[in-house]
């Protein structure tokens, strides 16, 4: 097992809140950003957890991230909203998007919210899960700068766009799918670089556009499923950034606007307006049960539904704490000391 520091949710959350407050975020918004990063670690998505802190601080230092964004509604209809994120942290803008999408779906059965000009939004399954926990079906798709090779190209053309979906299931649970259009996203490559772990074959390209398994040479992730992954990313840009009037890919590739920013779509369907919600959750549970009882392949111990693995990891880590790689923890501590934030006692 890799060398690391054992921490709890409370320790991680408290430390990150103080770090973000020291970087001029209001307390409530510092909590939103910290919760998003810690949620990722708790759910086994370490590529979007504490390992991101140095990157977040650098973007604040460079003025890429606005620590005190003034969110604005650009356009609103009975079912849809377009929000200007004012270059704030994505967790802040998406928290507002959740409020609006739930409001719209309750009123007219469907909510459709697009957020433009935000920055990194973290592990996006957190947002669709929150919507599903309200008894609704949820969809998220995102767009960002061209940090992934378009299929057939040796340079960045599209982003490692996330897509997430979630629906409620029985006993208050959620069926949750969260994935990237890349074989391994930027955060995953970063995690391997920090831990000096080789990449899988076909995961990334180097600066010359050649395939590499060296995490220190990897520059561009490659698309999941070849043309399928890059095609999805291209369509996500069309359905988010372009509708918000905040194009990302074309200006970036032309060298006209290379400031990091992202766009997102969060959609919700109020299931109860179409079918009894308890009956629906029962049907989802029955579907999951029948699939889980199918004959198992030799290489698996259990057939898992989307979200079950992360649910189990989260329960364990919330109860007993979790280990952060020493290199990741040392960078967080270094940043905390820089801003005179008290370092918690850990083992």
KEBAVEX-845350 format. One line per field, with one value per residue: residue number from 1; x, y, z of N, C-alpha, C in turn. Coordinates in steps of 0.02 Angstrom, whole numbers, plus 32768, in hexadecimal, padded with zeros to 4 digits. Each point is the difference from the previous one (the first is absolute). Example, Ala and Ser with C-alpha at 12.3 -4.5 7.8 and 13.67 -1.06 7.14 Angstrom:
BEGIN
num 1;2
n_c1 8294;7FEE
n_c2 7EE4;8035
n_c3 8186;7FDC
ca_c1 7FD3;802A
ca_c2 803B;803B
ca_c3 8000;8003
c_c1 802D;7FD9
c_c2 803C;8037
c_c3 8000;8025
END
This chain:
BEGIN
num 1;2;3;4;5;6;7;8;9;10;11;12;13;14;15;16;17;18;19;20;21;22;23;24;25;26;27;28;29;30;31;32;33;34;35;36;37;38;39;40;41;42;43;44;45;46;47;48;49;50;51;52;53;54;55;56;57;58;59;60;61;62;63;64;65;66;67;68;69;70;71;72;73;74;75;76;77;78;79;80;81;82;83;84;85;86;87;88;89;90;91;92;93;94;95;96;97;98;99;100;101;102;103;104;105;106;107;108;109;110;111;112;113;114;115;116;117;118;119;120;121;122;123;124;125;126;127;128;129;130;131;132;133;134;135;136;137;138;139;140;141;142;143;144;145;146;147;148;149;150;151;152;153;154;155;156;157;158;159;160;161;162;163;164;165;166;167;168;169;170;171;172;173;174;175;176;177;178;179;180;181;182;183;184;185;186;187;188;189;190;191;192;193;194;195;196;197;198;199;200;201;202;203;204;205;206;207;208;209;210;211;212;213;214;215;216;217;218;219;220;221;222;223;224;225;226;227;228;229;230;231;232;233;234;235;236;237;238;239;240;241;242;243;244;245;246;247;248;249;250;251;252;253;254;255;256;257;258;259;260;261;262;263;264;265;266;267;268;269;270;271;272;273;274;275;276;277;278;279;280;281;282;283;284;285;286;287;288;289;290;291;292;293;294;295;296;297;298;299;300;301;302;303;304;305;306;307;308;309;310;311;312;313;314;315;316;317;318;319;320;321;322;323;324;325;326;327;328;329;330;331;332;333;334;335;336;337;338;339;340;341;342;343;344;345;346;347
n_c1 802A;7FED;8039;7FE1;7FD3;7FED;7FC9;7FD8;7FC1;7FF7;8038;7FF1;7FC1;8011;8031;7FDA;7FCF;802D;8018;7FC3;7FF0;803B;7FE0;7FDC;7FF3;7FC2;7FF3;7FC5;8021;8029;7FCA;7FDE;8035;800A;7FBF;8004;8038;7FE8;7FC7;8028;8028;7FCA;7FF2;803F;7FEE;8039;7FF5;7FC7;802D;8022;8009;7FC4;800E;803B;7FDC;7FD5;8034;801F;7FC5;7FFA;803E;7FF2;7FCD;800D;8003;7FC2;8021;7FE8;7FEA;7FE7;7FDF;7FF4;7FBF;8017;7FE2;7FBD;7FEA;7FC5;8027;801B;8041;801B;8035;8013;8033;800D;8016;7FCB;800D;8007;801B;8013;8013;801B;8014;800C;8023;8015;8006;801C;8027;8005;800A;8025;8021;7FFF;8011;802D;8013;801C;803E;8018;803A;8015;803D;800D;803E;8004;801B;8034;7FD6;803A;7FF2;7FEA;8011;8022;7FFE;800C;802A;8013;7FFD;8021;8023;7FEF;800D;8036;7FF6;8042;8014;8041;8012;8041;801A;803C;803D;801E;7FF4;7FDB;8023;7FF0;7FD3;803C;7FFF;8037;7FCA;7FFB;7FC4;7FF8;7FD0;801E;7FCC;7FE4;7FE5;7FC9;7FE5;7FC5;7FE8;7FC7;8013;7FF1;7FDE;7FED;800E;8038;7FE9;8044;8001;8043;800A;803B;8004;802E;8030;8029;7FDB;8001;7FCC;7FEB;8011;7FE3;7FCF;8005;8001;7FD2;7FE2;801A;7FC1;8015;7FF4;7FC0;8005;8012;8016;803D;8007;803E;802F;8019;7FCE;8033;7FEB;7FEE;8028;802B;7FEB;8043;7FF3;7FCF;7FE6;7FEC;7FC8;7FF0;7FD6;7FD0;8010;803B;7FE3;7FEB;803A;8027;7FD6;7FFD;8042;8004;7FD4;8026;8033;7FE3;7FF7;803D;8040;7FEF;7FD7;8032;8015;801D;800B;8015;7FED;7FD5;7FEC;7FFD;7FE6;7FDA;8007;7FBE;7FED;8038;7FD2;8014;7FD0;7FC8;7FDB;7FC2;7FE3;7FCF;7FE6;7FBF;7FE7;7FC8;801A;7FF2;8013;8023;801A;7FDC;801D;7FD5;7FD0;8013;800A;7FC4;7FEE;801E;7FE6;7FC6;800B;8015;7FCD;7FD9;801D;7FFB;7FC9;8015;800D;802C;8025;8033;8006;7FC1;8000;7FED;7FC5;801F;7FD3;7FF3;8037;7FF8;8031;7FEE;7FC2;801A;8025;7FCB;7FD8;8030;8009;7FBE;7FFA;8032;7FF0;8031;8027;8026;8015;803A;800B;7FC4;8006;803E;7FE4;7FCD;802B;8027;7FC8;7FEB;803E;7FFE;7FC2;8031;7FF0;7FDE;8035;7FCE;7FF6;802D;7FEE
n_c2 7FC4;8030;8021;800D;802F;7FE8;8012;802C;7FF6;8001;7FDC;7FD9;7FFC;7FF9;7FD8;7FE1;8000;7FF3;7FD2;7FEC;8001;7FE2;7FE2;801D;7FC0;8016;7FFD;8015;8029;8011;7FFB;8021;8026;800A;8006;8023;801D;800A;8013;801C;8016;8014;8012;8005;8041;7FE3;7FF4;8006;7FE6;7FF1;7FD1;801B;7FFF;7FE7;7FDB;7FF4;7FF9;7FDC;7FE5;7FFE;7FE9;7FDC;8003;7FC0;7FF4;8014;8011;8037;7FCC;8027;7FCA;7FF9;800B;7FE1;7FC6;800A;7FC1;7FE7;7FE7;8037;7FFC;8039;7FE7;803D;7FD3;8036;7FCB;7FEF;7FE4;7FC9;7FED;803F;8002;7FC3;8019;803A;7FDD;7FDE;8039;801A;7FCB;7FFD;8041;7FFE;7FCA;801C;8037;7FE9;7FD8;8031;7FF9;8037;7FF6;8035;7FEE;803F;8003;7FC0;7FE7;7FDD;7FCF;7FDE;7FD2;7FFD;7FC1;802B;8022;7FCF;7FEC;803F;8004;7FC7;8018;802E;7FC3;801A;7FF9;7FF5;8034;7FF2;8035;7FFB;803D;7FFB;8017;8004;7FDA;7FEC;7FCE;8022;7FD0;7FE5;802A;8025;8026;802B;7FE2;7FD5;8002;7FEF;8006;8016;7FC6;8013;7FC8;800F;7FCA;800D;7FDA;7FC4;8007;8033;7FCB;8000;7FFB;7FFE;801D;7FFF;801C;7FF5;802E;8003;7FDB;8033;8023;8042;7FFD;7FCE;8023;8034;7FD8;7FE5;803F;8013;7FC7;801F;7FFB;7FCD;801D;7FF4;7FCB;8032;8010;800C;803F;8000;802C;7FC8;7FF0;7FE5;7FC2;8008;7FDB;8030;7FFF;8004;7FD6;7FE4;8015;7FD3;7FFE;7FC1;8005;7FF7;7FC5;8021;7FFB;7FCE;7FF9;8008;7FD6;7FDB;8008;7FF4;7FCE;7FEF;8011;7FDE;7FD3;8018;8002;7FE1;7FDB;7FFC;7FFA;7FCA;8003;7FC2;7FCB;801E;802E;7FCC;7FD7;8035;7FF5;8008;7FCA;7FFF;8028;7FDB;7FE1;7FF3;7FD2;8003;7FC6;8016;7FC4;800B;7FC4;8020;7FC8;801F;802A;7FC7;7FED;7FD8;802C;7FE7;8000;803C;8015;7FE4;801E;8038;7FF6;7FF2;8034;8025;7FE8;8005;803B;800E;7FE1;8024;7FCC;7FFA;8030;7FDB;8039;7FF4;8020;803B;7FFA;8038;8025;802D;8012;7FBF;7FFF;803A;7FE6;7FC5;801E;8026;7FCC;7FDD;802E;8009;7FBF;7FED;8030;8022;7FDF;8035;7FF6;7FEF;7FF4;7FE6;7FDD;7FF1;7FFA;7FDE;7FDE;7FF9;7FF5;7FD5;7FEB;8000;7FEA;7FE7;7FCA;7FF6;7FDA;7FD8;7FE2;7FDE;7FC3
n_c3 8000;7FD9;800C;8039;8004;803B;7FDE;801C;7FF2;8042;8005;7FCD;8014;803F;7FEC;7FD3;802C;802E;7FD7;7FEE;8040;8009;7FCE;8031;800A;7FF7;8041;7FEB;7FD7;8031;8025;7FD1;7FF6;8041;8008;7FC8;8016;803C;7FE4;7FD3;8030;8020;7FC2;8011;7FF7;8016;7FC0;8025;802A;8038;7FD3;7FFD;8041;7FF0;7FD7;8031;8028;7FD3;7FF4;8042;800A;7FCB;802A;7FF5;8041;7FFD;8038;7FE5;7FDE;7FD1;8014;7FBF;7FFE;7FCA;8005;8004;7FFA;7FF1;7FD0;7FEA;8011;7FEE;8020;8010;7FFE;7FDA;7FDE;8022;803B;7FDC;803A;7FFD;7FC1;8009;8039;7FE0;7FD3;8035;8021;7FC9;7FF7;8043;8003;7FC9;8015;803C;7FDF;7FD4;8031;7FDD;8016;7FE3;801F;7FDE;8012;7FF2;7FE8;800D;8037;8011;7FED;7FFD;802D;7FC1;8010;8023;7FC8;7FD5;802E;8009;7FBE;7FF7;8033;7FD3;7FE9;7FE4;7FBF;8000;7FDC;7FFA;7FDD;7FF3;7FF9;7FE3;8010;7FC5;8035;7FCC;7FE9;7FC9;7FF7;7FF5;8034;7FF8;8001;8033;7FFF;8032;802E;8039;7FD9;8039;800D;801D;8017;801B;801F;801F;8034;8010;8039;7FDA;7FDC;7FDD;7FC3;8000;7FC5;8006;7FC5;7FE4;7FD0;8030;7FE8;800A;802A;7FFC;802A;7FD9;7FCA;801D;8011;7FC4;7FEB;802C;7FEE;7FCA;7FED;7FDD;7FC7;7FF5;7FDA;7FD6;803D;7FE8;7FE8;7FE7;800C;7FE6;802A;8023;7FFC;8040;8027;7FEF;803F;7FFF;7FCE;8021;7FC8;7FD3;8023;7FF6;7FCD;802C;7FE9;7FFE;7FC4;8027;8022;7FCA;7FE1;8038;8008;7FC0;8008;8035;7FDB;7FD0;8031;800D;7FF1;7FC8;8024;802D;7FC0;8019;7FBF;8006;7FDC;7FD7;802D;8028;7FD2;7FF3;8041;7FFA;8020;8024;801A;8033;7FE0;8020;7FE2;8014;7FF9;8026;7FF7;800B;800E;800E;8014;803A;7FD0;7FFC;803B;8025;8029;802D;7FD2;7FEC;803F;8008;7FC7;8014;803C;7FE2;7FD7;8034;8022;7FCA;7FF5;8041;7FED;7FCC;7FD8;8032;7FE5;7FEB;7FDE;8013;803B;7FE6;7FE5;7FEF;801F;7FD1;801F;7FFB;7FD4;7FE5;8001;7FEF;7FD2;7FEF;8006;7FE2;7FD2;7FFC;8005;7FD7;7FD5;7FE3;7FD6;800C;7FC2;801A;7FBF;7FFE;8039;7FED;7FC4;801B;8027;7FCA;7FDF;802E;8004;7FBE;8011;8028;7FDF;8038;8008;7FEF;8039;7FDC;7FEC
ca_c1 7FD6;8027;8007;7FCF;7FE8;7FBB;7FD9;7FB8;7FDA;7FFE;8041;800A;7FD1;8014;803E;7FF4;7FD8;802D;802B;7FDA;7FF1;803E;8008;7FCD;7FBD;7FD2;7FFC;7FCF;8017;803B;7FE5;7FE8;8039;8021;7FD5;8006;8040;8000;7FD0;8022;802C;7FD8;7FE0;8033;8013;8038;8019;7FDC;7FFF;8034;8036;7FF2;800A;8033;7FE5;7FCE;8022;8023;7FCF;7FED;803A;8006;7FC4;7FD5;7FC4;7FE6;7FEC;7FBF;7FD8;7FBB;7FDB;7FCB;7FD4;8002;7FC0;7FD7;7FBD;7FDD;8022;8048;8026;8047;8022;8045;8024;802E;8043;8007;8008;7FC6;7FD5;7FD3;7FCE;7FD5;7FD1;7FC9;7FDE;7FD5;7FC4;7FD6;7FE7;7FCC;7FC8;7FE0;7FE3;7FC3;7FCC;7FEA;8015;8045;802B;803A;8029;8042;802D;803B;8035;8013;803F;7FFC;7FC3;800A;7FE1;7FBD;7FCD;7FE5;7FC7;7FC8;7FE8;7FD6;7FC0;7FDE;7FE9;7FC1;7FCE;8000;8034;802F;8033;8033;8036;802B;8031;8039;8032;8014;8036;8000;8009;7FC6;8012;8022;802B;8039;7FFE;7FC2;7FCA;7FC4;8012;7FEF;7FBF;7FDD;7FB8;7FE6;7FB8;7FEC;7FB8;7FF4;7FEF;7FDF;8020;8024;803F;8006;8026;8027;8036;8029;803B;801F;8007;8045;8010;8015;7FFD;803A;800B;801D;8046;8022;8007;8037;803E;8011;8013;8033;7FE5;7FFA;7FBC;7FEC;800C;7FCD;7FDF;8015;8034;8033;8001;8008;7FC5;800B;7FE6;8031;7FE7;8026;7FD3;8023;8002;7FBB;7FE5;7FBB;7FDA;7FE1;7FB8;7FE3;7FDC;8017;7FD5;7FC4;800F;800D;7FC1;7FD7;801B;7FEF;7FB9;7FF5;8011;7FC8;7FC3;800B;8023;7FE6;7FBE;800B;8023;8043;8027;8041;8030;8018;802E;803D;802A;8019;802C;7FE0;7FED;8018;7FF4;7FDB;7FBB;7FD8;7FB8;7FDF;7FB8;7FE1;7FB9;7FDB;7FBB;7FDA;7FE3;7FBE;7FCC;7FF3;7FF2;8007;8048;8010;7FFE;803C;803A;7FFB;8013;8049;801C;7FF5;802E;8043;8004;8003;8042;8032;7FFA;8017;803D;803C;803F;8032;802B;7FDF;7FE3;7FBB;7FE9;7FF0;7FDA;8022;7FFF;8004;8045;8010;7FD8;8022;803D;7FED;7FEB;803B;802D;7FDF;8002;8043;8034;8020;8046;8014;8047;802A;8011;7FC5;7FF7;8036;7FF1;7FC9;801D;802A;7FD3;7FE1;8032;800B;7FCB;7FFA;7FC8;8014;8004;7FE3;8028;7FEE;802F
ca_c2 803C;803D;8027;8036;801C;7FEC;8039;7FF7;8030;803F;801F;8018;8037;803B;801D;801F;803C;8036;8013;8029;8040;8027;8017;8033;7FE6;8007;7FC0;7FD0;7FE8;7FD7;7FBF;7FDD;7FE8;7FCC;7FC4;7FDE;7FDC;7FCA;7FCE;7FD7;7FD2;7FD0;7FD2;7FDB;8024;8028;802D;803F;8011;802B;8007;803A;803F;802B;801B;8031;803B;8020;8024;803C;802D;801C;8025;7FD7;7FF4;8038;7FE3;801C;800A;8019;7FD9;8025;7FDC;8020;7FF3;7FD1;7FF0;7FD7;7FC0;8004;8039;8005;8023;8016;7FED;8035;7FE3;7FE6;7FB8;7FDD;7FE7;8037;8009;7FC5;8000;802B;7FDD;7FCD;8023;8014;7FC7;7FE2;802E;7FFB;7FBE;7FFC;802A;7FEC;7FBA;7FFB;803A;7FFE;8039;8003;802E;8013;8027;7FE9;7FDD;7FB8;7FF1;7FC7;7FC0;8018;7FD3;801D;802B;7FD7;7FDB;802C;8006;7FC0;7FF9;8025;7FDA;8012;7FE6;8036;7FFA;8035;7FFC;803B;8010;8028;800E;7FC4;7FDD;7FBA;7FF8;7FEA;7FC1;8008;803B;7FFB;803C;8008;801C;8000;7FF8;7FC1;8015;7FD1;7FF5;7FDC;7FF6;7FE1;7FF9;7FE4;7FB9;7FF0;800B;803F;7FFC;8021;7FDF;803A;7FF5;803C;7FED;8032;7FEB;7FEA;7FC0;8015;8048;8027;7FF3;7FBD;8006;8025;7FD2;7FD2;8026;800C;7FC0;7FE0;7FC2;8000;8003;7FC7;8007;8024;8032;8046;8011;802F;8041;7FF8;7FDD;7FB8;7FDD;7FF6;7FE7;8025;8036;8040;8017;8002;8043;7FFD;7FC2;7FE9;7FF7;7FBE;7FE6;8020;8035;8008;802F;8044;8018;8017;803F;8034;800F;8021;8047;801E;8002;8027;8040;8027;8019;8035;8037;8002;7FCD;7FF0;7FDC;8023;8036;7FE5;7FE2;8038;8028;8040;8002;7FC3;8000;7FC4;8005;7FC5;8007;7FC4;7FF8;7FD5;7FF7;7FD7;7FEE;7FEF;7FBF;7FF9;801D;7FD0;7FBF;8000;7FFC;7FC2;7FCB;8008;7FE9;7FB8;7FE4;8006;7FCF;7FBE;7FFB;7FF5;7FBD;7FCB;8003;7FE9;7FB7;7FDF;7FD8;802B;7FEF;7FE7;8035;802C;7FE1;8015;802C;803F;8033;8041;8024;7FD5;7FFD;803E;8002;7FD6;8023;803A;7FEA;7FEC;8039;802C;7FDF;7FF1;802B;7FE6;8012;802E;7FF6;8030;8038;802B;8021;8031;803B;8023;801F;8037;8038;8018;8028;803E;802F;8000;7FD6;7FD0;7FBB;7FD2;7FC7;7FC4;7FC7
ca_c3 8000;7FFA;803D;8002;803F;800D;8016;8001;7FD9;8026;7FFC;7FBB;7FF1;8028;7FE5;7FBF;800A;8018;7FC8;7FD0;8020;7FFD;7FBB;7FF4;7FF4;8038;8024;7FE6;7FC0;800F;8014;7FC4;7FD9;8029;8001;7FC0;7FFC;8032;7FE8;7FCE;8023;8027;7FD2;7FDA;7FC2;801A;7FCC;8005;8046;801A;7FCF;7FD7;8025;7FE1;7FC2;8012;801B;7FC8;7FD7;8025;7FFE;7FBC;7FEE;7FD5;8028;8027;8040;8015;7FC4;8003;7FCF;7FDF;7FD2;7FBF;7FDE;8027;7FE9;8032;800A;7FF6;801A;7FEF;8037;7FF8;803C;8012;800B;8044;8005;7FE6;8035;8014;7FCB;7FFA;8038;7FEB;7FC9;801F;8019;7FC8;7FDA;8028;7FFD;7FBE;7FF7;8029;7FE2;7FBD;7FF8;7FE7;800B;7FD3;8015;7FE3;8023;7FD9;8022;8042;7FFD;800F;8026;802C;7FEE;7FF0;801A;803E;7FEF;7FE9;803B;8029;7FDE;8005;8044;8004;7FDC;7FB9;7FD4;7FF4;7FCB;8000;7FCE;8007;7FCC;8018;7FCD;7FDA;8022;7FEB;7FB8;7FD8;7FE1;7FC1;8003;802D;802B;8023;7FD8;802B;8046;8022;801A;802B;7FFA;803A;8004;803F;800D;8043;8003;803F;8042;8001;7FDB;7FBF;7FCB;7FEA;7FD0;7FF9;7FDA;7FD5;7FBA;7FF7;801F;8043;7FFF;8016;8047;8007;7FEC;8036;8039;7FF0;8001;8046;8020;7FD6;7FE7;7FB6;7FE4;7FD7;7FB8;7FDB;8029;7FF4;7FD0;8019;7FDF;7FB8;7FE6;7FFF;803A;8036;8040;8032;8018;8000;7FBB;7FE5;7FF7;7FE9;8006;7FC2;800A;800E;7FC6;7FC2;7FE6;8029;8037;7FE8;7FE5;8038;8019;7FD0;8007;8040;7FF5;7FDA;8029;803E;7FF5;7FC8;8011;8030;7FE0;801E;7FDD;801E;7FD7;7FC5;8011;8020;7FCC;7FD8;8029;800F;8047;801F;8048;8013;8017;7FF0;7FFA;8019;7FFB;8032;7FEF;802F;7FF0;803C;7FF0;801F;7FD5;7FCA;801D;8049;800E;8024;7FCE;7FD6;8026;8004;7FBF;7FFB;802E;7FE2;7FC8;801B;801E;7FCD;7FE0;8030;8007;7FC4;800A;8004;7FDE;802F;8019;8030;803B;8004;7FCB;8021;7FDE;8000;803F;803B;8018;8022;803D;8033;8013;8027;8043;8025;800D;802F;8042;801A;7FE5;7FC4;7FF9;7FCA;7FF1;8023;7FD4;7FFB;8041;800A;7FD8;8021;803C;7FE9;7FEE;803E;8024;7FDB;8011;804A;8015;8032;7FE7;8031;8015;7FDC;800A
c_c1 802C;8002;7FCF;7FEE;7FB6;7FDA;7FB6;7FDF;8002;8042;800B;7FD5;8014;803E;7FF3;7FD6;802D;802F;7FDB;7FEB;803C;800E;7FC5;7FBC;7FD5;7FF8;7FD0;8017;8041;7FE9;7FE8;8039;8023;7FD7;8005;8040;8002;7FCF;8022;802E;7FD8;7FE1;8032;8014;8039;801C;7FDF;7FFC;8038;803A;7FF7;8010;8037;7FE7;7FCC;8021;8024;7FD0;7FE6;8038;8006;7FC4;7FD2;7FBD;7FEE;7FE8;7FBD;7FD4;7FBB;7FD8;7FC6;7FD7;7FFE;7FBD;7FD9;7FBC;7FDF;8025;804D;801E;8046;8021;8047;8025;8034;8045;800B;800C;7FBF;7FD0;7FCE;7FC8;7FD1;7FD1;7FC2;7FD8;7FD1;7FBF;7FD0;7FE2;7FC8;7FC0;7FDA;7FDC;7FC0;7FC7;7FE5;8018;8047;8026;803F;8029;8046;8028;803C;8031;8009;8045;7FF5;7FC7;8008;7FE0;7FB6;7FC8;7FE1;7FC1;7FC3;7FE5;7FD2;7FBB;7FD8;7FE5;7FC0;7FC8;7FFD;8037;802D;8032;802F;802F;8028;802F;8036;8030;8016;803C;8001;8007;7FBE;8017;801E;802F;8038;8003;7FBB;7FCB;7FBF;8016;7FEF;7FBE;7FE1;7FB7;7FEA;7FB5;7FF0;7FB4;7FF7;7FF0;7FE1;8029;802B;8041;7FFD;8028;8025;8039;8025;803F;801A;8001;8047;8009;8015;8005;8040;8010;8020;8049;8028;800C;8039;8043;8018;801B;8035;7FE9;7FFA;7FB7;7FF1;800E;7FC6;7FDC;800F;8034;8032;7FFD;8007;7FC5;8009;7FE6;8037;7FDE;8025;7FD4;8020;8007;7FBA;7FE6;7FB5;7FE0;7FE3;7FB7;7FEB;7FD9;8012;7FD1;7FC1;800C;800A;7FC1;7FD1;8017;7FEF;7FB6;7FF1;8010;7FC6;7FC2;8008;801C;7FE0;7FBA;8006;8022;8047;802B;8044;8031;801C;802F;8042;8030;801E;802E;7FE4;7FED;8012;7FFD;7FD5;7FB9;7FD9;7FB7;7FE0;7FB5;7FE9;7FB5;7FDF;7FBA;7FDE;7FD7;7FB8;7FC8;7FEF;7FEB;8008;8049;8014;8000;803E;803E;8000;8014;804C;8021;7FF9;8030;8047;8007;8007;8043;8035;7FFE;8012;803F;803E;8039;8033;8029;7FDE;7FE5;7FB5;7FF0;7FE6;7FD7;8027;7FF7;8009;8047;8012;7FD8;8022;8040;7FF0;7FEB;803C;802B;7FE0;8005;8046;8037;801F;8048;800B;804A;802A;8012;7FC6;7FF7;8035;7FF4;7FC8;801A;802B;7FD6;7FE1;8031;800C;7FCD;7FEF;7FC1;8019;7FFE;7FE3;8030;7FE7;8034;8019
c_c2 803F;8026;803A;8016;7FEE;803C;7FEE;8035;8044;8025;801E;803D;803F;8022;8024;803F;803B;8017;802D;8043;802E;801C;802A;7FE4;800D;7FBC;7FCE;7FE4;7FD7;7FBA;7FD8;7FE2;7FC7;7FC0;7FDA;7FD7;7FC5;7FC9;7FD2;7FCD;7FCA;7FCB;7FDB;8020;802F;8030;8044;8018;802F;800A;803F;8043;802C;8023;8037;8041;8026;8029;803E;8034;8023;8028;7FDA;7FF4;803E;7FE5;801A;800D;801C;7FDC;8028;7FD2;8027;7FFB;7FCE;7FF8;7FD5;7FBF;8005;8040;7FFE;802D;8013;7FF3;8032;7FE5;7FE9;7FB5;7FDE;7FE8;8035;8008;7FC5;7FF8;802A;7FDE;7FCA;801F;8010;7FC5;7FDC;802B;7FF9;7FBD;7FF8;8026;7FE6;7FBA;7FF6;8040;7FF8;803F;7FFB;8035;800E;8026;7FED;7FE0;7FB9;7FF0;7FC4;7FC0;800C;7FD1;8019;8027;7FD6;7FD6;802B;8009;7FBF;7FF4;8027;7FDD;8010;7FDC;803A;7FF0;803C;7FF3;8040;8008;802C;800A;7FC0;7FDD;7FB5;7FFD;7FEE;7FC1;800D;803C;7FF5;803C;8004;8021;8006;7FF6;7FBB;800A;7FCB;7FF9;7FD6;7FFB;7FDE;7FFD;7FE4;7FB6;7FF2;800F;803F;8000;8023;7FD3;8038;7FEC;8041;7FEB;803A;7FE5;7FEC;7FBA;800D;804C;8021;7FF3;7FBD;8000;8024;7FD3;7FCF;8023;800C;7FC1;7FDA;7FBB;8002;8000;7FBF;800D;8025;8036;8047;8007;802F;8041;7FFD;7FDB;7FB5;7FE0;7FF6;7FE3;8023;803B;8044;801D;8009;8047;7FFD;7FBC;7FEE;7FEF;7FB8;7FE8;8022;8037;800A;8034;8047;801F;8019;8043;803B;8015;8023;804B;8022;8009;8028;8045;802A;801B;8039;803D;8009;7FCA;7FF6;7FE6;8029;803A;7FE7;7FE6;8037;802E;8043;8008;7FBE;8003;7FC4;8013;7FC4;8013;7FBF;8002;7FD2;7FFE;7FD2;7FF2;7FEC;7FC1;7FFA;801E;7FD2;7FBC;8005;7FF3;7FC1;7FC5;8002;7FE5;7FB4;7FDE;8004;7FCA;7FB9;7FF5;7FF3;7FBA;7FCA;8000;7FE5;7FB4;7FDA;7FD7;802D;7FE5;7FEC;8038;8030;7FD9;8010;802D;8040;802E;8042;8024;7FD4;7FFD;8040;8008;7FD9;8022;803A;7FED;7FEE;803C;8033;7FE4;7FFD;802F;7FE1;801B;802D;7FF4;8038;803C;8031;8027;8036;8040;8029;8024;803C;803E;801D;802C;8043;8035;7FFF;7FDC;7FCA;7FB9;7FD1;7FC7;7FC1;7FCA;7FE4
c_c3 8000;8043;7FFF;8046;8008;801C;8001;7FD4;8022;7FFC;7FBA;7FF2;8026;7FE4;7FBE;8006;8015;7FC9;7FCF;801E;7FFF;7FBA;7FEA;7FEC;803E;8022;7FE2;7FBD;8007;8013;7FC4;7FD8;8026;8000;7FBF;7FFA;8031;7FEB;7FCE;8022;8025;7FD2;7FD4;7FBF;8012;7FCD;8003;8049;8014;7FCF;7FD5;8022;7FE2;7FC0;800F;801A;7FC8;7FD6;8023;7FFC;7FBC;7FEA;7FD1;8023;8027;8043;801A;7FC3;800E;7FCA;7FE4;7FD4;7FBF;7FDD;8029;7FDF;8035;8010;8002;801C;7FE3;8033;7FEB;8042;8017;8015;8048;8000;7FEA;8035;8016;7FCC;7FFB;803C;7FF0;7FC9;801B;8019;7FC7;7FDB;8026;7FFE;7FBE;7FF8;8029;7FE0;7FBE;7FEC;7FE8;800E;7FD6;800E;7FE1;8026;7FD3;802B;8049;7FFB;8019;802F;802E;7FE6;7FF5;8015;8040;7FF1;7FEA;8039;802A;7FE1;8007;8046;800E;7FD8;7FB6;7FDA;7FED;7FCA;8006;7FC5;8004;7FC6;801D;7FC7;7FDD;801F;7FF1;7FB4;7FDF;7FDB;7FBA;7FFE;8033;8030;8021;7FD5;8027;8048;801A;8024;802D;7FEC;803C;7FFC;8042;8004;8046;7FFA;8045;803D;8002;7FDB;7FBD;7FD1;7FDD;7FD2;7FF4;7FDB;7FD6;7FB9;7FEF;801E;8048;7FFD;8019;8049;800C;7FEC;8035;803C;7FF4;8000;8047;8021;7FD8;7FE7;7FB4;7FEA;7FDB;7FB7;7FDF;8026;7FE9;7FCA;8020;7FD8;7FB4;7FE1;7FFA;8040;8034;803E;803A;8019;7FFF;7FB9;7FE3;7FFF;7FF1;800F;7FBC;800C;800C;7FC3;7FBF;7FEA;8029;8037;7FE8;7FE1;8036;801A;7FD2;8006;8042;7FFB;7FDD;802B;8041;7FEE;7FCA;800E;8032;7FE1;801A;7FE0;8020;7FCC;7FC5;8012;801D;7FCB;7FD4;8027;8014;804A;8020;804C;8011;8015;7FE7;7FF7;8018;7FF1;8037;7FF1;8033;7FE6;8041;7FF2;8019;7FD5;7FC5;801A;804B;8012;8024;7FD0;7FD4;8024;8008;7FC0;7FF6;802B;7FE3;7FC6;8018;801C;7FCC;7FDD;802E;800A;7FC0;800E;7FFC;7FD5;8034;8021;8030;803B;8006;7FC4;8022;7FD3;8001;8043;803D;801C;8027;8040;8038;8018;802E;8047;802B;8014;8030;8047;801D;7FE8;7FC2;7FFA;7FC3;7FF2;801D;7FD4;7FF9;8041;800B;7FD8;8020;803E;7FEE;7FF0;803F;8027;7FDE;8013;804A;8018;802F;7FE3;8034;8011;7FDD;800D;7FBE
END
